[in-house]
Amino acid sequence: MLHWTITFLILALIAGLLGFTGLAGAAASIAQVLFVVFLVLLVVSFLSKGLKGKTH
């Protein structure tokens, strides 16, 4: 998931440098959404592993 976020971020930067503002905005929005989803899944993963480890 983080790989796709970085890919869309790089695509947004390149498109922005070349003047494709619509494409840059769309790629940046996709990268932002994927990054938030990645962070949520990371927190859920840490919490589930943390709660599993504390049971006897």
mmCIF entry with sequence, helices, sheets and N, C-alpha, C, O atoms, coordinates in Angstrom:
data_MODEL
# 
_entry.id   MODEL 
# 
_entity.id                         1 
_entity.type                       polymer 
_entity.pdbx_number_of_molecules   1 
# 
_entity_poly.entity_id                      1 
_entity_poly.type                           'polypeptide(L)' 
_entity_poly.nstd_linkage                   no 
_entity_poly.nstd_monomer                   no 
_entity_poly.pdbx_seq_one_letter_code       MLHWTITFLILALIAGLLGFTGLAGAAASIAQVLFVVFLVLLVVSFLSKGLKGKTH 
_entity_poly.pdbx_seq_one_letter_code_can   MLHWTITFLILALIAGLLGFTGLAGAAASIAQVLFVVFLVLLVVSFLSKGLKGKTH 
_entity_poly.pdbx_strand_id                 A 
# 
loop_
_entity_poly_seq.entity_id 
_entity_poly_seq.num 
_entity_poly_seq.mon_id 
_entity_poly_seq.hetero 
1 1  MET n 
1 2  LEU n 
1 3  HIS n 
1 4  TRP n 
1 5  THR n 
1 6  ILE n 
1 7  THR n 
1 8  PHE n 
1 9  LEU n 
1 10 ILE n 
1 11 LEU n 
1 12 ALA n 
1 13 LEU n 
1 14 ILE n 
1 15 ALA n 
1 16 GLY n 
1 17 LEU n 
1 18 LEU n 
1 19 GLY n 
1 20 PHE n 
1 21 THR n 
1 22 GLY n 
1 23 LEU n 
1 24 ALA n 
1 25 GLY n 
1 26 ALA n 
1 27 ALA n 
1 28 ALA n 
1 29 SER n 
1 30 ILE n 
1 31 ALA n 
1 32 GLN n 
1 33 VAL n 
1 34 LEU n 
1 35 PHE n 
1 36 VAL n 
1 37 VAL n 
1 38 PHE n 
1 39 LEU n 
1 40 VAL n 
1 41 LEU n 
1 42 LEU n 
1 43 VAL n 
1 44 VAL n 
1 45 SER n 
1 46 PHE n 
1 47 LEU n 
1 48 SER n 
1 49 LYS n 
1 50 GLY n 
1 51 LEU n 
1 52 LYS n 
1 53 GLY n 
1 54 LYS n 
1 55 THR n 
1 56 HIS n 
# 
_struct_asym.id          A 
_struct_asym.entity_id   1 
# 
loop_
_struct_conf.conf_type_id 
_struct_conf.id 
_struct_conf.pdbx_PDB_helix_id 
_struct_conf.beg_label_comp_id 
_struct_conf.beg_label_asym_id 
_struct_conf.beg_label_seq_id 
_struct_conf.pdbx_beg_PDB_ins_code 
_struct_conf.end_label_comp_id 
_struct_conf.end_label_asym_id 
_struct_conf.end_label_seq_id 
_struct_conf.pdbx_end_PDB_ins_code 
_struct_conf.beg_auth_comp_id 
_struct_conf.beg_auth_asym_id 
_struct_conf.beg_auth_seq_id 
_struct_conf.end_auth_comp_id 
_struct_conf.end_auth_asym_id 
_struct_conf.end_auth_seq_id 
_struct_conf.pdbx_PDB_helix_class 
_struct_conf.details 
_struct_conf.pdbx_PDB_helix_length 
HELX_P HELX_P1 AA1 LEU A 2  ? LEU A 18 ? LEU A 2  LEU A 18 1 ? 17 
HELX_P HELX_P2 AA2 THR A 21 ? GLY A 53 ? THR A 21 GLY A 53 1 ? 33 
# 
_struct_conf_type.id          HELX_P 
_struct_conf_type.criteria    ? 
_struct_conf_type.reference   ? 
# 
loop_
_atom_site.group_PDB 
_atom_site.id 
_atom_site.type_symbol 
_atom_site.label_atom_id 
_atom_site.label_alt_id 
_atom_site.label_comp_id 
_atom_site.label_asym_id 
_atom_site.label_entity_id 
_atom_site.label_seq_id 
_atom_site.pdbx_PDB_ins_code 
_atom_site.Cartn_x 
_atom_site.Cartn_y 
_atom_site.Cartn_z 
_atom_site.occupancy 
_atom_site.B_iso_or_equiv 
_atom_site.pdbx_formal_charge 
_atom_site.auth_seq_id 
_atom_site.auth_comp_id 
_atom_site.auth_asym_id 
_atom_site.auth_atom_id 
_atom_site.pdbx_PDB_model_num 
ATOM 1   N N  . MET A 1 1  ? 0.834  -1.192  0.000   1.00 0.00 ? 1  MET A N  1 
ATOM 2   C CA . MET A 1 1  ? 0.000  0.000   0.000   1.00 0.00 ? 1  MET A CA 1 
ATOM 3   C C  . MET A 1 1  ? 0.874  1.249   0.000   1.00 0.00 ? 1  MET A C  1 
ATOM 4   O O  . MET A 1 1  ? 0.596  2.208   -0.720  1.00 0.00 ? 1  MET A O  1 
ATOM 5   N N  . LEU A 1 2  ? 1.925  1.236   0.804   1.00 0.00 ? 2  LEU A N  1 
ATOM 6   C CA . LEU A 1 2  ? 2.810  2.393   0.848   1.00 0.00 ? 2  LEU A CA 1 
ATOM 7   C C  . LEU A 1 2  ? 3.512  2.583   -0.500  1.00 0.00 ? 2  LEU A C  1 
ATOM 8   O O  . LEU A 1 2  ? 3.805  3.711   -0.898  1.00 0.00 ? 2  LEU A O  1 
ATOM 9   N N  . HIS A 1 3  ? 3.776  1.492   -1.191  1.00 0.00 ? 3  HIS A N  1 
ATOM 10  C CA . HIS A 1 3  ? 4.392  1.567   -2.516  1.00 0.00 ? 3  HIS A CA 1 
ATOM 11  C C  . HIS A 1 3  ? 3.508  2.351   -3.483  1.00 0.00 ? 3  HIS A C  1 
ATOM 12  O O  . HIS A 1 3  ? 4.006  3.192   -4.232  1.00 0.00 ? 3  HIS A O  1 
ATOM 13  N N  . TRP A 1 4  ? 2.212  2.086   -3.472  1.00 0.00 ? 4  TRP A N  1 
ATOM 14  C CA . TRP A 1 4  ? 1.292  2.802   -4.356  1.00 0.00 ? 4  TRP A CA 1 
ATOM 15  C C  . TRP A 1 4  ? 1.209  4.277   -3.988  1.00 0.00 ? 4  TRP A C  1 
ATOM 16  O O  . TRP A 1 4  ? 1.101  5.132   -4.867  1.00 0.00 ? 4  TRP A O  1 
ATOM 17  N N  . THR A 1 5  ? 1.261  4.577   -2.699  1.00 0.00 ? 5  THR A N  1 
ATOM 18  C CA . THR A 1 5  ? 1.224  5.965   -2.254  1.00 0.00 ? 5  THR A CA 1 
ATOM 19  C C  . THR A 1 5  ? 2.426  6.724   -2.795  1.00 0.00 ? 5  THR A C  1 
ATOM 20  O O  . THR A 1 5  ? 2.292  7.835   -3.307  1.00 0.00 ? 5  THR A O  1 
ATOM 21  N N  . ILE A 1 6  ? 3.600  6.116   -2.678  1.00 0.00 ? 6  ILE A N  1 
ATOM 22  C CA . ILE A 1 6  ? 4.817  6.760   -3.173  1.00 0.00 ? 6  ILE A CA 1 
ATOM 23  C C  . ILE A 1 6  ? 4.773  6.898   -4.692  1.00 0.00 ? 6  ILE A C  1 
ATOM 24  O O  . ILE A 1 6  ? 5.217  7.907   -5.240  1.00 0.00 ? 6  ILE A O  1 
ATOM 25  N N  . THR A 1 7  ? 4.239  5.889   -5.370  1.00 0.00 ? 7  THR A N  1 
ATOM 26  C CA . THR A 1 7  ? 4.126  5.943   -6.831  1.00 0.00 ? 7  THR A CA 1 
ATOM 27  C C  . THR A 1 7  ? 3.242  7.112   -7.262  1.00 0.00 ? 7  THR A C  1 
ATOM 28  O O  . THR A 1 7  ? 3.621  7.868   -8.157  1.00 0.00 ? 7  THR A O  1 
ATOM 29  N N  . PHE A 1 8  ? 2.082  7.273   -6.649  1.00 0.00 ? 8  PHE A N  1 
ATOM 30  C CA . PHE A 1 8  ? 1.190  8.363   -7.018  1.00 0.00 ? 8  PHE A CA 1 
ATOM 31  C C  . PHE A 1 8  ? 1.765  9.717   -6.609  1.00 0.00 ? 8  PHE A C  1 
ATOM 32  O O  . PHE A 1 8  ? 1.524  10.717  -7.286  1.00 0.00 ? 8  PHE A O  1 
ATOM 33  N N  . LEU A 1 9  ? 2.519  9.763   -5.517  1.00 0.00 ? 9  LEU A N  1 
ATOM 34  C CA . LEU A 1 9  ? 3.152  11.008  -5.113  1.00 0.00 ? 9  LEU A CA 1 
ATOM 35  C C  . LEU A 1 9  ? 4.194  11.431  -6.147  1.00 0.00 ? 9  LEU A C  1 
ATOM 36  O O  . LEU A 1 9  ? 4.259  12.604  -6.515  1.00 0.00 ? 9  LEU A O  1 
ATOM 37  N N  . ILE A 1 10 ? 4.998  10.496  -6.612  1.00 0.00 ? 10 ILE A N  1 
ATOM 38  C CA . ILE A 1 10 ? 5.998  10.801  -7.639  1.00 0.00 ? 10 ILE A CA 1 
ATOM 39  C C  . ILE A 1 10 ? 5.317  11.208  -8.945  1.00 0.00 ? 10 ILE A C  1 
ATOM 40  O O  . ILE A 1 10 ? 5.761  12.140  -9.616  1.00 0.00 ? 10 ILE A O  1 
ATOM 41  N N  . LEU A 1 11 ? 4.248  10.514  -9.302  1.00 0.00 ? 11 LEU A N  1 
ATOM 42  C CA . LEU A 1 11 ? 3.490  10.878  -10.498 1.00 0.00 ? 11 LEU A CA 1 
ATOM 43  C C  . LEU A 1 11 ? 2.933  12.293  -10.383 1.00 0.00 ? 11 LEU A C  1 
ATOM 44  O O  . LEU A 1 11 ? 2.949  13.046  -11.357 1.00 0.00 ? 11 LEU A O  1 
ATOM 45  N N  . ALA A 1 12 ? 2.448  12.656  -9.212  1.00 0.00 ? 12 ALA A N  1 
ATOM 46  C CA . ALA A 1 12 ? 1.916  14.007  -9.003  1.00 0.00 ? 12 ALA A CA 1 
ATOM 47  C C  . ALA A 1 12 ? 3.017  15.053  -9.119  1.00 0.00 ? 12 ALA A C  1 
ATOM 48  O O  . ALA A 1 12 ? 2.799  16.121  -9.690  1.00 0.00 ? 12 ALA A O  1 
ATOM 49  N N  . LEU A 1 13 ? 4.190  14.758  -8.585  1.00 0.00 ? 13 LEU A N  1 
ATOM 50  C CA . LEU A 1 13 ? 5.298  15.710  -8.674  1.00 0.00 ? 13 LEU A CA 1 
ATOM 51  C C  . LEU A 1 13 ? 5.751  15.909  -10.116 1.00 0.00 ? 13 LEU A C  1 
ATOM 52  O O  . LEU A 1 13 ? 5.983  17.038  -10.549 1.00 0.00 ? 13 LEU A O  1 
ATOM 53  N N  . ILE A 1 14 ? 5.877  14.812  -10.857 1.00 0.00 ? 14 ILE A N  1 
ATOM 54  C CA . ILE A 1 14 ? 6.297  14.909  -12.252 1.00 0.00 ? 14 ILE A CA 1 
ATOM 55  C C  . ILE A 1 14 ? 5.247  15.638  -13.086 1.00 0.00 ? 14 ILE A C  1 
ATOM 56  O O  . ILE A 1 14 ? 5.586  16.491  -13.906 1.00 0.00 ? 14 ILE A O  1 
ATOM 57  N N  . ALA A 1 15 ? 3.989  15.307  -12.881 1.00 0.00 ? 15 ALA A N  1 
ATOM 58  C CA . ALA A 1 15 ? 2.917  15.966  -13.631 1.00 0.00 ? 15 ALA A CA 1 
ATOM 59  C C  . ALA A 1 15 ? 2.852  17.453  -13.289 1.00 0.00 ? 15 ALA A C  1 
ATOM 60  O O  . ALA A 1 15 ? 2.578  18.282  -14.157 1.00 0.00 ? 15 ALA A O  1 
ATOM 61  N N  . GLY A 1 16 ? 3.100  17.785  -12.042 1.00 0.00 ? 16 GLY A N  1 
ATOM 62  C CA . GLY A 1 16 ? 3.115  19.196  -11.644 1.00 0.00 ? 16 GLY A CA 1 
ATOM 63  C C  . GLY A 1 16 ? 4.250  19.960  -12.292 1.00 0.00 ? 16 GLY A C  1 
ATOM 64  O O  . GLY A 1 16 ? 4.077  21.106  -12.707 1.00 0.00 ? 16 GLY A O  1 
ATOM 65  N N  . LEU A 1 17 ? 5.417  19.329  -12.380 1.00 0.00 ? 17 LEU A N  1 
ATOM 66  C CA . LEU A 1 17 ? 6.562  19.976  -13.022 1.00 0.00 ? 17 LEU A CA 1 
ATOM 67  C C  . LEU A 1 17 ? 6.337  20.187  -14.516 1.00 0.00 ? 17 LEU A C  1 
ATOM 68  O O  . LEU A 1 17 ? 6.801  21.173  -15.089 1.00 0.00 ? 17 LEU A O  1 
ATOM 69  N N  . LEU A 1 18 ? 5.622  19.255  -15.142 1.00 0.00 ? 18 LEU A N  1 
ATOM 70  C CA . LEU A 1 18 ? 5.372  19.352  -16.573 1.00 0.00 ? 18 LEU A CA 1 
ATOM 71  C C  . LEU A 1 18 ? 4.156  20.223  -16.913 1.00 0.00 ? 18 LEU A C  1 
ATOM 72  O O  . LEU A 1 18 ? 3.897  20.488  -18.087 1.00 0.00 ? 18 LEU A O  1 
ATOM 73  N N  . GLY A 1 19 ? 3.420  20.664  -15.908 1.00 0.00 ? 19 GLY A N  1 
ATOM 74  C CA . GLY A 1 19 ? 2.297  21.560  -16.148 1.00 0.00 ? 19 GLY A CA 1 
ATOM 75  C C  . GLY A 1 19 ? 0.941  20.890  -16.286 1.00 0.00 ? 19 GLY A C  1 
ATOM 76  O O  . GLY A 1 19 ? -0.039 21.555  -16.621 1.00 0.00 ? 19 GLY A O  1 
ATOM 77  N N  . PHE A 1 20 ? 0.864  19.602  -16.039 1.00 0.00 ? 20 PHE A N  1 
ATOM 78  C CA . PHE A 1 20 ? -0.428 18.903  -16.098 1.00 0.00 ? 20 PHE A CA 1 
ATOM 79  C C  . PHE A 1 20 ? -1.108 19.040  -14.743 1.00 0.00 ? 20 PHE A C  1 
ATOM 80  O O  . PHE A 1 20 ? -1.060 18.120  -13.927 1.00 0.00 ? 20 PHE A O  1 
ATOM 81  N N  . THR A 1 21 ? -1.734 20.168  -14.503 1.00 0.00 ? 21 THR A N  1 
ATOM 82  C CA . THR A 1 21 ? -2.266 20.448  -13.168 1.00 0.00 ? 21 THR A CA 1 
ATOM 83  C C  . THR A 1 21 ? -3.424 19.532  -12.787 1.00 0.00 ? 21 THR A C  1 
ATOM 84  O O  . THR A 1 21 ? -3.553 19.144  -11.626 1.00 0.00 ? 21 THR A O  1 
ATOM 85  N N  . GLY A 1 22 ? -4.268 19.184  -13.758 1.00 0.00 ? 22 GLY A N  1 
ATOM 86  C CA . GLY A 1 22 ? -5.397 18.300  -13.455 1.00 0.00 ? 22 GLY A CA 1 
ATOM 87  C C  . GLY A 1 22 ? -4.928 16.920  -13.053 1.00 0.00 ? 22 GLY A C  1 
ATOM 88  O O  . GLY A 1 22 ? -5.419 16.344  -12.082 1.00 0.00 ? 22 GLY A O  1 
ATOM 89  N N  . LEU A 1 23 ? -3.982 16.394  -13.796 1.00 0.00 ? 23 LEU A N  1 
ATOM 90  C CA . LEU A 1 23 ? -3.430 15.073  -13.490 1.00 0.00 ? 23 LEU A CA 1 
ATOM 91  C C  . LEU A 1 23 ? -2.650 15.096  -12.186 1.00 0.00 ? 23 LEU A C  1 
ATOM 92  O O  . LEU A 1 23 ? -2.703 14.142  -11.410 1.00 0.00 ? 23 LEU A O  1 
ATOM 93  N N  . ALA A 1 24 ? -1.929 16.178  -11.944 1.00 0.00 ? 24 ALA A N  1 
ATOM 94  C CA . ALA A 1 24 ? -1.152 16.297  -10.707 1.00 0.00 ? 24 ALA A CA 1 
ATOM 95  C C  . ALA A 1 24 ? -2.077 16.330  -9.491  1.00 0.00 ? 24 ALA A C  1 
ATOM 96  O O  . ALA A 1 24 ? -1.797 15.705  -8.468  1.00 0.00 ? 24 ALA A O  1 
ATOM 97  N N  . GLY A 1 25 ? -3.162 17.055  -9.615  1.00 0.00 ? 25 GLY A N  1 
ATOM 98  C CA . GLY A 1 25 ? -4.116 17.133  -8.509  1.00 0.00 ? 25 GLY A CA 1 
ATOM 99  C C  . GLY A 1 25 ? -4.782 15.793  -8.230  1.00 0.00 ? 25 GLY A C  1 
ATOM 100 O O  . GLY A 1 25 ? -4.974 15.406  -7.077  1.00 0.00 ? 25 GLY A O  1 
ATOM 101 N N  . ALA A 1 26 ? -5.126 15.098  -9.293  1.00 0.00 ? 26 ALA A N  1 
ATOM 102 C CA . ALA A 1 26 ? -5.770 13.790  -9.125  1.00 0.00 ? 26 ALA A CA 1 
ATOM 103 C C  . ALA A 1 26 ? -4.800 12.788  -8.497  1.00 0.00 ? 26 ALA A C  1 
ATOM 104 O O  . ALA A 1 26 ? -5.175 12.042  -7.593  1.00 0.00 ? 26 ALA A O  1 
ATOM 105 N N  . ALA A 1 27 ? -3.564 12.773  -8.972  1.00 0.00 ? 27 ALA A N  1 
ATOM 106 C CA . ALA A 1 27 ? -2.571 11.846  -8.424  1.00 0.00 ? 27 ALA A CA 1 
ATOM 107 C C  . ALA A 1 27 ? -2.259 12.181  -6.970  1.00 0.00 ? 27 ALA A C  1 
ATOM 108 O O  . ALA A 1 27 ? -2.076 11.278  -6.153  1.00 0.00 ? 27 ALA A O  1 
ATOM 109 N N  . ALA A 1 28 ? -2.196 13.456  -6.642  1.00 0.00 ? 28 ALA A N  1 
ATOM 110 C CA . ALA A 1 28 ? -1.936 13.860  -5.260  1.00 0.00 ? 28 ALA A CA 1 
ATOM 111 C C  . ALA A 1 28 ? -3.087 13.450  -4.345  1.00 0.00 ? 28 ALA A C  1 
ATOM 112 O O  . ALA A 1 28 ? -2.863 13.018  -3.215  1.00 0.00 ? 28 ALA A O  1 
ATOM 113 N N  . SER A 1 29 ? -4.313 13.584  -4.833  1.00 0.00 ? 29 SER A N  1 
ATOM 114 C CA . SER A 1 29 ? -5.473 13.172  -4.037  1.00 0.00 ? 29 SER A CA 1 
ATOM 115 C C  . SER A 1 29 ? -5.473 11.667  -3.795  1.00 0.00 ? 29 SER A C  1 
ATOM 116 O O  . SER A 1 29 ? -5.754 11.212  -2.686  1.00 0.00 ? 29 SER A O  1 
ATOM 117 N N  . ILE A 1 30 ? -5.161 10.906  -4.822  1.00 0.00 ? 30 ILE A N  1 
ATOM 118 C CA . ILE A 1 30 ? -5.091 9.448   -4.669  1.00 0.00 ? 30 ILE A CA 1 
ATOM 119 C C  . ILE A 1 30 ? -3.994 9.068   -3.683  1.00 0.00 ? 30 ILE A C  1 
ATOM 120 O O  . ILE A 1 30 ? -4.192 8.197   -2.836  1.00 0.00 ? 30 ILE A O  1 
ATOM 121 N N  . ALA A 1 31 ? -2.833 9.720   -3.788  1.00 0.00 ? 31 ALA A N  1 
ATOM 122 C CA . ALA A 1 31 ? -1.728 9.435   -2.872  1.00 0.00 ? 31 ALA A CA 1 
ATOM 123 C C  . ALA A 1 31 ? -2.115 9.759   -1.434  1.00 0.00 ? 31 ALA A C  1 
ATOM 124 O O  . ALA A 1 31 ? -1.762 9.025   -0.511  1.00 0.00 ? 31 ALA A O  1 
ATOM 125 N N  . GLN A 1 32 ? -2.836 10.851  -1.247  1.00 0.00 ? 32 GLN A N  1 
ATOM 126 C CA . GLN A 1 32 ? -3.249 11.236  0.098   1.00 0.00 ? 32 GLN A CA 1 
ATOM 127 C C  . GLN A 1 32 ? -4.231 10.220  0.684   1.00 0.00 ? 32 GLN A C  1 
ATOM 128 O O  . GLN A 1 32 ? -4.103 9.841   1.848   1.00 0.00 ? 32 GLN A O  1 
ATOM 129 N N  . VAL A 1 33 ? -5.191 9.784   -0.095  1.00 0.00 ? 33 VAL A N  1 
ATOM 130 C CA . VAL A 1 33 ? -6.171 8.804   0.378   1.00 0.00 ? 33 VAL A CA 1 
ATOM 131 C C  . VAL A 1 33 ? -5.486 7.479   0.705   1.00 0.00 ? 33 VAL A C  1 
ATOM 132 O O  . VAL A 1 33 ? -5.760 6.875   1.742   1.00 0.00 ? 33 VAL A O  1 
ATOM 133 N N  . LEU A 1 34 ? -4.598 7.029   -0.177  1.00 0.00 ? 34 LEU A N  1 
ATOM 134 C CA . LEU A 1 34 ? -3.895 5.770   0.077   1.00 0.00 ? 34 LEU A CA 1 
ATOM 135 C C  . LEU A 1 34 ? -3.020 5.856   1.316   1.00 0.00 ? 34 LEU A C  1 
ATOM 136 O O  . LEU A 1 34 ? -2.905 4.882   2.060   1.00 0.00 ? 34 LEU A O  1 
ATOM 137 N N  . PHE A 1 35 ? -2.401 7.008   1.549   1.00 0.00 ? 35 PHE A N  1 
ATOM 138 C CA . PHE A 1 35 ? -1.565 7.174   2.733   1.00 0.00 ? 35 PHE A CA 1 
ATOM 139 C C  . PHE A 1 35 ? -2.398 7.102   4.010   1.00 0.00 ? 35 PHE A C  1 
ATOM 140 O O  . PHE A 1 35 ? -1.974 6.492   4.992   1.00 0.00 ? 35 PHE A O  1 
ATOM 141 N N  . VAL A 1 36 ? -3.562 7.711   4.004   1.00 0.00 ? 36 VAL A N  1 
ATOM 142 C CA . VAL A 1 36 ? -4.446 7.658   5.179   1.00 0.00 ? 36 VAL A CA 1 
ATOM 143 C C  . VAL A 1 36 ? -4.916 6.226   5.423   1.00 0.00 ? 36 VAL A C  1 
ATOM 144 O O  . VAL A 1 36 ? -4.945 5.767   6.565   1.00 0.00 ? 36 VAL A O  1 
ATOM 145 N N  . VAL A 1 37 ? -5.282 5.520   4.356   1.00 0.00 ? 37 VAL A N  1 
ATOM 146 C CA . VAL A 1 37 ? -5.698 4.121   4.495   1.00 0.00 ? 37 VAL A CA 1 
ATOM 147 C C  . VAL A 1 37 ? -4.541 3.286   5.043   1.00 0.00 ? 37 VAL A C  1 
ATOM 148 O O  . VAL A 1 37 ? -4.747 2.433   5.907   1.00 0.00 ? 37 VAL A O  1 
ATOM 149 N N  . PHE A 1 38 ? -3.325 3.527   4.546   1.00 0.00 ? 38 PHE A N  1 
ATOM 150 C CA . PHE A 1 38 ? -2.144 2.823   5.041   1.00 0.00 ? 38 PHE A CA 1 
ATOM 151 C C  . PHE A 1 38 ? -1.948 3.074   6.532   1.00 0.00 ? 38 PHE A C  1 
ATOM 152 O O  . PHE A 1 38 ? -1.692 2.137   7.288   1.00 0.00 ? 38 PHE A O  1 
ATOM 153 N N  . LEU A 1 39 ? -2.064 4.324   6.960   1.00 0.00 ? 39 LEU A N  1 
ATOM 154 C CA . LEU A 1 39 ? -1.883 4.641   8.379   1.00 0.00 ? 39 LEU A CA 1 
ATOM 155 C C  . LEU A 1 39 ? -2.946 3.978   9.251   1.00 0.00 ? 39 LEU A C  1 
ATOM 156 O O  . LEU A 1 39 ? -2.636 3.471   10.329  1.00 0.00 ? 39 LEU A O  1 
ATOM 157 N N  . VAL A 1 40 ? -4.182 3.979   8.798   1.00 0.00 ? 40 VAL A N  1 
ATOM 158 C CA . VAL A 1 40 ? -5.255 3.336   9.565   1.00 0.00 ? 40 VAL A CA 1 
ATOM 159 C C  . VAL A 1 40 ? -4.992 1.837   9.703   1.00 0.00 ? 40 VAL A C  1 
ATOM 160 O O  . VAL A 1 40 ? -5.136 1.273   10.788  1.00 0.00 ? 40 VAL A O  1 
ATOM 161 N N  . LEU A 1 41 ? -4.607 1.196   8.601   1.00 0.00 ? 41 LEU A N  1 
ATOM 162 C CA . LEU A 1 41 ? -4.317 -0.237  8.662   1.00 0.00 ? 41 LEU A CA 1 
ATOM 163 C C  . LEU A 1 41 ? -3.101 -0.532  9.542   1.00 0.00 ? 41 LEU A C  1 
ATOM 164 O O  . LEU A 1 41 ? -3.061 -1.560  10.218  1.00 0.00 ? 41 LEU A O  1 
ATOM 165 N N  . LEU A 1 42 ? -2.125 0.352   9.539   1.00 0.00 ? 42 LEU A N  1 
ATOM 166 C CA . LEU A 1 42 ? -0.953 0.184   10.394  1.00 0.00 ? 42 LEU A CA 1 
ATOM 167 C C  . LEU A 1 42 ? -1.339 0.255   11.872  1.00 0.00 ? 42 LEU A C  1 
ATOM 168 O O  . LEU A 1 42 ? -0.890 -0.564  12.673  1.00 0.00 ? 42 LEU A O  1 
ATOM 169 N N  . VAL A 1 43 ? -2.159 1.219   12.226  1.00 0.00 ? 43 VAL A N  1 
ATOM 170 C CA . VAL A 1 43 ? -2.595 1.361   13.624  1.00 0.00 ? 43 VAL A CA 1 
ATOM 171 C C  . VAL A 1 43 ? -3.435 0.159   14.043  1.00 0.00 ? 43 VAL A C  1 
ATOM 172 O O  . VAL A 1 43 ? -3.265 -0.355  15.148  1.00 0.00 ? 43 VAL A O  1 
ATOM 173 N N  . VAL A 1 44 ? -4.336 -0.294  13.178  1.00 0.00 ? 44 VAL A N  1 
ATOM 174 C CA . VAL A 1 44 ? -5.161 -1.461  13.488  1.00 0.00 ? 44 VAL A CA 1 
ATOM 175 C C  . VAL A 1 44 ? -4.278 -2.690  13.676  1.00 0.00 ? 44 VAL A C  1 
ATOM 176 O O  . VAL A 1 44 ? -4.522 -3.498  14.572  1.00 0.00 ? 44 VAL A O  1 
ATOM 177 N N  . SER A 1 45 ? -3.269 -2.833  12.848  1.00 0.00 ? 45 SER A N  1 
ATOM 178 C CA . SER A 1 45 ? -2.354 -3.965  12.962  1.00 0.00 ? 45 SER A CA 1 
ATOM 179 C C  . SER A 1 45 ? -1.598 -3.924  14.286  1.00 0.00 ? 45 SER A C  1 
ATOM 180 O O  . SER A 1 45 ? -1.486 -4.942  14.970  1.00 0.00 ? 45 SER A O  1 
ATOM 181 N N  . PHE A 1 46 ? -1.078 -2.752  14.651  1.00 0.00 ? 46 PHE A N  1 
ATOM 182 C CA . PHE A 1 46 ? -0.361 -2.627  15.920  1.00 0.00 ? 46 PHE A CA 1 
ATOM 183 C C  . PHE A 1 46 ? -1.270 -2.915  17.106  1.00 0.00 ? 46 PHE A C  1 
ATOM 184 O O  . PHE A 1 46 ? -0.867 -3.590  18.053  1.00 0.00 ? 46 PHE A O  1 
ATOM 185 N N  . LEU A 1 47 ? -2.492 -2.404  17.055  1.00 0.00 ? 47 LEU A N  1 
ATOM 186 C CA . LEU A 1 47 ? -3.419 -2.626  18.161  1.00 0.00 ? 47 LEU A CA 1 
ATOM 187 C C  . LEU A 1 47 ? -3.804 -4.097  18.280  1.00 0.00 ? 47 LEU A C  1 
ATOM 188 O O  . LEU A 1 47 ? -3.880 -4.625  19.389  1.00 0.00 ? 47 LEU A O  1 
ATOM 189 N N  . SER A 1 48 ? -4.045 -4.760  17.163  1.00 0.00 ? 48 SER A N  1 
ATOM 190 C CA . SER A 1 48 ? -4.441 -6.167  17.224  1.00 0.00 ? 48 SER A CA 1 
ATOM 191 C C  . SER A 1 48 ? -3.288 -7.032  17.727  1.00 0.00 ? 48 SER A C  1 
ATOM 192 O O  . SER A 1 48 ? -3.513 -7.969  18.493  1.00 0.00 ? 48 SER A O  1 
ATOM 193 N N  . LYS A 1 49 ? -2.066 -6.737  17.312  1.00 0.00 ? 49 LYS A N  1 
ATOM 194 C CA . LYS A 1 49 ? -0.926 -7.500  17.802  1.00 0.00 ? 49 LYS A CA 1 
ATOM 195 C C  . LYS A 1 49 ? -0.651 -7.200  19.264  1.00 0.00 ? 49 LYS A C  1 
ATOM 196 O O  . LYS A 1 49 ? -0.258 -8.088  20.021  1.00 0.00 ? 49 LYS A O  1 
ATOM 197 N N  . GLY A 1 50 ? -0.854 -5.963  19.661  1.00 0.00 ? 50 GLY A N  1 
ATOM 198 C CA . GLY A 1 50 ? -0.648 -5.590  21.048  1.00 0.00 ? 50 GLY A CA 1 
ATOM 199 C C  . GLY A 1 50 ? -1.661 -6.241  21.976  1.00 0.00 ? 50 GLY A C  1 
ATOM 200 O O  . GLY A 1 50 ? -1.313 -6.666  23.078  1.00 0.00 ? 50 GLY A O  1 
ATOM 201 N N  . LEU A 1 51 ? -2.903 -6.321  21.539  1.00 0.00 ? 51 LEU A N  1 
ATOM 202 C CA . LEU A 1 51 ? -3.938 -6.944  22.367  1.00 0.00 ? 51 LEU A CA 1 
ATOM 203 C C  . LEU A 1 51 ? -3.774 -8.464  22.396  1.00 0.00 ? 51 LEU A C  1 
ATOM 204 O O  . LEU A 1 51 ? -4.061 -9.088  23.417  1.00 0.00 ? 51 LEU A O  1 
ATOM 205 N N  . LYS A 1 52 ? -3.325 -9.066  21.312  1.00 0.00 ? 52 LYS A N  1 
ATOM 206 C CA . LYS A 1 52 ? -3.108 -10.498 21.299  1.00 0.00 ? 52 LYS A CA 1 
ATOM 207 C C  . LYS A 1 52 ? -1.962 -10.906 22.208  1.00 0.00 ? 52 LYS A C  1 
ATOM 208 O O  . LYS A 1 52 ? -2.012 -11.959 22.845  1.00 0.00 ? 52 LYS A O  1 
ATOM 209 N N  . GLY A 1 53 ? -0.944 -10.084 22.268  1.00 0.00 ? 53 GLY A N  1 
ATOM 210 C CA . GLY A 1 53 ? 0.230  -10.397 23.078  1.00 0.00 ? 53 GLY A CA 1 
ATOM 211 C C  . GLY A 1 53 ? -0.023 -10.329 24.565  1.00 0.00 ? 53 GLY A C  1 
ATOM 212 O O  . GLY A 1 53 ? 0.706  -10.955 25.334  1.00 0.00 ? 53 GLY A O  1 
ATOM 213 N N  . LYS A 1 54 ? -1.033 -9.587  25.000  1.00 0.00 ? 54 LYS A N  1 
ATOM 214 C CA . LYS A 1 54 ? -1.290 -9.399  26.424  1.00 0.00 ? 54 LYS A CA 1 
ATOM 215 C C  . LYS A 1 54 ? -2.221 -10.442 27.010  1.00 0.00 ? 54 LYS A C  1 
ATOM 216 O O  . LYS A 1 54 ? -2.382 -10.495 28.230  1.00 0.00 ? 54 LYS A O  1 
ATOM 217 N N  . THR A 1 55 ? -2.843 -11.277 26.180  1.00 0.00 ? 55 THR A N  1 
ATOM 218 C CA . THR A 1 55 ? -3.715 -12.319 26.713  1.00 0.00 ? 55 THR A CA 1 
ATOM 219 C C  . THR A 1 55 ? -2.886 -13.472 27.245  1.00 0.00 ? 55 THR A C  1 
ATOM 220 O O  . THR A 1 55 ? -1.787 -13.739 26.757  1.00 0.00 ? 55 THR A O  1 
ATOM 221 N N  . HIS A 1 56 ? -3.413 -14.147 28.238  1.00 0.00 ? 56 HIS A N  1 
ATOM 222 C CA . HIS A 1 56 ? -2.683 -15.263 28.858  1.00 0.00 ? 56 HIS A CA 1 
ATOM 223 C C  . HIS A 1 56 ? -3.133 -16.556 28.295  1.00 0.00 ? 56 HIS A C  1 
ATOM 224 O O  . HIS A 1 56 ? -2.633 -17.609 28.693  1.00 0.00 ? 56 HIS A O  1 
# 
